[in-house]
């Protein structure tokens, strides 16, 4: 009888070992929330057809007796119950690829992050304009605008705002090794770099436009940059993709048609080239510019010359 029981136990253990290591073709994903019970995790895995059986997964988890980690996991290929358990135990979650482009503002970035299910748009924007929250991570300014370096990031799903902002700010500080990231002069160049970024993507024009911005500031001439008006509308949540004539009269410290000087914050992320242009503007006789094709600008010294070129003259 004892031999039979021993044989039976060995048979069950060998059978379980075999079952735990049977490979199954899987193409699915799962998000395990922090604090989620092992029973709930097993239910979700079974529901998404990632495991053969909830009960078998629970038995394996009981044998291993280790906590599983929260996170976002994608399974594509052949996996056994033990493979799946071990990956979740190690916390080898999948990161989501998000590309921030030079010229993206906080509103555009919020949509990208929301679409990828990294953080809700409303939550991101709430903290991005929360001065007290920003101070905690070392940003002593009105918003996070300009502090997100354009690059490709790999981020976990449903990350907290604090962790996300630290990722962005750490990357920014790595690129701009300023002794004081909150220095007024440094921040002024950030604002100008963002304006340049929205005005042109043409490398050869950046320093010329930077020179024009500084010249207009010096003579107290409105900068008259359309992108700043668009940003003002976005802040008021009234931007619909169309810039109308009456928008140039909108009351906002970001409306560079109505105010003299710079907007209070950057209006977008910016490239290293735009920042370098803000640091090293090119001195020219130009004071006006416009573009016909959105790629190349036509520059003028006087308003009369500017009007003539607008009409197609030389």
C-alpha positions, 0 to 999 in steps of 0.5 A, spaced: 500 500 500 505 504 501 509 503 495 502 504 491 501 511 494 509 513 493 508 511 486 501 515 485 505 521 488 510 520 484 506 519 478 502 525 480 508 530 481 511 527 474 504 529 471 504 536 473 511 537 471 509 535 464 503 539 464 507 545 467 512 545 461 507 543 455 508 549 450 502 553 448 502 558 442 500 564 444 499 571 442 496 575 447 497 581 452 495 582 459 496 588 464 496 586 471 495 591 476 498 592 483 495 589 489 492 584 484 490 577 487 494 571 485 487 568 483 485 574 479 491 574 475 490 566 474 483 568 472 485 573 467 490 569 464 485 563 463 480 568 460 485 571 455 487 564 453 494 565 455 494 559 460 491 552 459 488 552 466 487 557 472 487 551 477 494 549 474 497 556 474 494 556 481 498 550 483 504 552 480 504 558 484 503 555 490 509 550 489 513 556 487 510 560 493 513 567 490 509 574 489 508 576 482 509 583 479 504 588 476 506 590 469 504 590 462 506 583 459 505 581 451 506 574 450 507 572 442 510 565 441 510 558 445 510 558 452 508 553 458 505 555 465 512 555 468 515 560 462 509 565 464 509 564 471 517 566 471 516 572 467 511 575 471 515 573 477 521 576 474 517 583 472 519 582 465 514 587 463 513 589 455 515 597 454 511 601 449 514 605 444 512 612 444 516 617 439 516 625 441 517 629 435 521 636 436 515 641 435 510 636 439 507 640 445 504 638 451 497 637 448 500 633 442 504 629 447 498 627 452 494 624 446 500 620 444 501 617 451 493 616 452 493 612 445 498 608 447 495 607 454 501 609 458 497 615 462 490 618 461 490 625 457 487 629 462 491 626 468 497 627 464 495 635 463 493 636 470 500 634 473 503 637 467 501 644 469 501 643 477 506 648 479 507 644 486 507 637 483 513 640 478 517 643 484 517 636 487 521 633 481 525 640 480 522 644 475 520 651 478 516 653 472 509 654 470 509 647 466 512 641 463 512 645 457 519 644 453 522 639 458 520 633 454 526 632 450 524 629 443 526 622 442 523 615 442 521 612 449 520 605 452 515 606 457 510 601 462 503 601 461 499 605 466 505 609 469 504 614 475 505 621 473 511 622 478 515 616 475 513 619 468 515 626 469 522 623 472 523 619 466 522 625 461 526 630 466 532 626 467 532 625 459 532 632 458 537 634 464 542 629 461 542 632 454 542 639 457 548 639 462 546 646 465 548 647 472 541 650 473 536 648 469 531 653 472 536 659 470 532 665 467 537 665 462 537 658 460 529 658 460 529 664 456 533 660 450 528 654 451 522 659 450 526 662 444 528 655 441 520 652 441 518 658 437 524 657 432 522 650 432 515 651 430 517 657 425 521 652 421 524 645 420 529 648 415 536 647 419 539 653 415 533 658 417 533 657 424 539 662 426 536 667 421 529 666 425 533 666 431 536 673 430 529 676 427 526 674 434 532 677 438 531 683 434 524 684 435 525 683 442 530 689 442 526 694 438 519 692 442 516 689 436 511 684 437 514 677 435 507 675 431 508 668 431 502 664 429 504 658 433 503 662 439 496 664 438 495 656 437 498 655 443 493 660 447 487 657 444 489 650 446 490 652 453 483 655 453 481 648 450 478 652 444 483 650 438 479 646 432 485 646 427 483 652 424 486 659 425 481 665 424 482 672 423 479 674 430 484 669 433 489 674 433 486 678 438 485 673 443 487 675 450 493 671 452 500 672 455 501 667 449 498 671 443 505 674 440 501 679 436 498 682 442 504 682 447 511 685 447 516 680 449 516 672 449 511 668 452 511 666 459 513 658 457 516 654 451 510 652 446 513 646 444 518 641 445 524 643 441 531 640 437 538 641 439 539 645 433 533 650 435 536 651 442 543 652 439 540 657 434 537 660 440 544 661 443 547 663 437 543 667 433 545 670 426 545 677 425 542 680 419 538 686 416 532 682 416 526 683 420 520 680 416 519 673 413 514 668 411 513 662 407 509 660 401 510 652 401 511 651 409 518 649 407 522 655 405 522 662 408 522 669 404 526 674 408 525 682 408 529 688 411 523 692 411 515 692 411 514 695 404 519 689 401 515 684 405 508 686 402 511 686 395 514 679 396 507 677 399 504 679 393 509 676 389 514 681 387 521 681 388 
